[in-house]
Amino acid sequence: MRVLVIGSGGREHAICWAIAASPLLEKLWCAPGNPGIAAVAECVPLGVMEFPELVAFAVANKVDLVVPGPEAPLVAGITDAMDAAGIACCGPTMAAAQLEGSKSFTKEIADAAGIPTAKWERFEDAEAAREFVRRRGAPIVVKADGLAAGKGVVVAATEDEALTAIDSIMERRVFGEAGAAVVIEECLTGEEVSLFALCDGHAAVLLGSAQDHKRVGEGDTGSNTGGMGAYAPVPAFSPAAERAAFDQIIRPALAEMARRGTPFRGVLFAGLMLTEDGPKLIEFNVRFGDPECQILLLRLRSDLLPALQAACDGELKNFDLRLFDTAAIAVVLAARGYPEAPERGGEINGLERAAAVADVQVFHAGTEQDADGRITAAGGRVLTVCATGDSLKQARDRAYEAVDRIEWPTGFCRRDIGWRALLP
C-alpha cells in the first residue's frame, strides 16, 4: 500500500513509525513531517491545510490511503476533499468531525444517544453567560465551543475564575473564533481517562485507554497544555470498565451519528470522568490524542495499516486488534516558556543515546534540522520520550533514564508522569 500521513507532531511520528512496520506498506509519505519522521517516511513540504495540493499529490502518487493526524484539517474537511478525488481517507467527514469542532454538538449527540455527561448550557452572549455563572455558582466549567488546540477549557474553582474565563474567551477572544460561543457545564469530579476506538461508521474496535497529564507543572499544577505526558494501562480503569464504557459511550455515539446521516469513521477519542456514578463523557475528539497516541501504538501488537484500511472500507465488524500486555509511558519535553511563549532554536543533543535505552522510542514533535544536521527546537512540545516495561514503574524508569541522556538546556519536562498510578 502507498500511504500519506498528514501532520508534523509526535502523534504523526508515532503513526508513521507504526505504519512503516507493516509488511503491507510499499511507500510512505508524510506532509509536512519532521526530522524524526524523515527516518521512516519521505517528508513532503505541504501544510496540513493545503487541501488542493495534498489531493493533487495523493492523486499523482497513486496514494491508496491518507491518514490525517491533527484535528484542524479533519474539521475543515480534508476527508471530504480526498473522498471527492477517490482517495481513501481514514478520518471523519467535516459533518462528523463536528464531534470535536463544536462542544455543543457533542453535548447534543450525548443527550440524544443517552450518553451520561455533565449538565450544560450554551451561550453566545457574554452577559447571559456571566449571569448563568452567578446563578449557578462554582465550581463550574467554561469551554470555548470551537477548536482551541486542547486549551479552551477552564475548570473554575470560584465564580471570579469563571467570569474571567468568559471575558477571556468571549470578549478578548484568546482562542479566536472558537470563543464566539461557550459551553458552561457542571463540574464533574473523579479520575480522568481517555478511551480510544477505531470506527468504520457503524462498527468499532477498541484501541485502548490512557491517562493524560494536561497541566504544565508537577502535581497537576499550572497552565493547561496540550499534554505533558501519558501512561497506560490506568489502574483506575480496568479492562471490564473499559469495555463497559465502550458499550455505553462509543457504541451509542456511533449509532446516533449514523442515524443522523453523518456516520463516523476514523479514530474516536472519548475523554471520560470516572465519577462515583460511573464514567461520564467530558468531550469527544476525532483523532488520536497526543501524547496518548504514542503509547497506544507502542502497546499495539496488531498491524495498524490493515485496521486503518478496514475502517475506511466499513469492515471492522469482525476485526480483531490485539495489545501487548505491557505498560507504557510518554514524557513530553517542552521548550522553556511553554505553553505561553515557548523559546525556539535551542540545540538538542543526545537523541541517539536516549533511544539506546532498552524499550525506548523517541518521537519528534516540534523539531527542525539545520544545514549542518543539528536538531533544534521549533515548537512548544518538542519531543516525546516513550518507554514500555513489564510494569509502569519499569517503563517510567526507562523513560526518565532516556530523558536524562538528552542535552537541551532550554527544554524541560514534568518528572512525575504516572504519579497517580504509582502512589504507594
Buried (B, 14 or more C-beta within 10 A) or exposed (E): BBBBBBBBBBBBBBBBBBBBBBEBBEBBBBBBBBBBBBEBBBBBEBEBEBBEBBBEBBEEBEBBBBBBBBBBBBBBBBBBBBBEBEBBBBBBBBBBBBBBBBBBBBBBBBEBBEBBBBEBBBBEEBEEBBEBBEEBEBBBBBBBBBBBBBBBBBBBEEBEBBBBBBBBBBEEEBBEEBBBBBBBBBBBEBBBBBBBBBBBBBBBBBBBBBBBBBBBEBEBEBEBBBBBBBBBBBEBBEEEBBEEBBEBBBBBBBBBBBEEEBBBBBBBBBBBBBBEEBBBBBBBBBBBBBBBBBBBBBBBEBBBBBBBBBBBEEBBEEBEBEBEEBBBBBBBBBBBEBBEEBBBEBEBBBBEEBBEBEBBBBBBBBBBBEEEEEBBBBBBBBBBBBBBBEEBBBBBBBBBBBBEBBEBEBBBBBEBBBBBBBEE
